[in-house]
Amino acid sequence: MIYEKTYTPYILITTICNAQQTKMKENHKNHLEKLNLAGKVKSIKEFTQNKNNSESPLLNTEKEFNENGFLLKETVFSGEKIYSITTYDYQNNKLDTETEKILGSSGYTTVKKYFYKENEVETKTYEDDELVESSITKTDKNNNIIFTKNNNHLFNTYCEKNYEHNQKNQLTTVTENCYNQDGKNYSNTITYTYADGLVTKMKHTNTVANDNVGFVEHYTYNDSKNYIEIKVYVNNVLESKQTMAYQNGLLHEHRFFEKGKETKFISYAYDNLKNSSSKTVSEIGSLATITKEYTYQITYYK
């Protein structure tokens, strides 16, 4: 059975649906650029250590890049054993095939193929030679994404998204509709508000959903146009908040609050090339605080 892969982010990846990143040109960046990594990075190893006990750091993932900055191989570890190995093959600096092998007695192989046409990218994902997922992404003449469709062939479901832009090529509206064998089972609309070229508000409205509850996010920036505060409102009541603090232009502290109480605190450290060398994550509970340290061992091409 196919699973969605999740990774501990190497750099800050907020939950913001950033309307300024919905251009296909993002797909033409190499992986180092997408990760905001400087220099000719050859590999990154991520280690995790629980600071509440005396356990030694454990290797989580290892990413290997070619000299052009594209990801070649990713190895995911579970404990001291390899859980999965994913390899990436390219044609003309475009991703052609992504192959993931889950190891062990219940392991399987997933192959994702990419097909490029004018203003369109199609993918097909096979699990042990069975088609399980497919997708289509379409763009306009300005390289803005205008339509996506994602199919799950195992469950016979699919979701479609339509994107609208203003005359400044800013994303203003995203409408999503999802369907199963009984018809439409989920629908939502996201609208964006801008000021000085930056997203200041995102409104998410469910039209077909079990909870039928939408939310609104408000974004505040510093003079360098970095996020310094995110507030989430549900039914006009402040539900959660995030705050960010920077040093020398780099994210230094990231705090999370739920209903006025701090729930998570993340601090970052960087190397001489301004790449993240470590982050410390403290999950703040009512009875205890669990702290984990993520360290990044980076090697560079000479």
Buried (B, 14 or more C-beta within 10 A) or exposed (E): EBEEEEEEEBBBEEEBBBBBEBBBEEBEEBBBEBBEBBBBBBBBBBBBBBBEEEEEBBBBBBBBBBEEBBBBBBBBBEEEEBBBBBBBEBEEEEBBEBBBBBBEEEEBEBBBBBEBEEEEBBBBBBBEEEEBBBBBBBBBEEBBBBBBBBBBBEEEBBBBBBBBBEEEEBBBBBBBBBBEEEEEBBBBBBBBBBEEEBBBBBBBBBBEBEEEEBBBBBBEBEEEEBBBBBBBBEEEEEBBBBBBEBEEEBBBEBBBBEEEEBBBBBBBBBEEEBBBBBBBBBBBEEEEEEBBBBBBEBEEEE
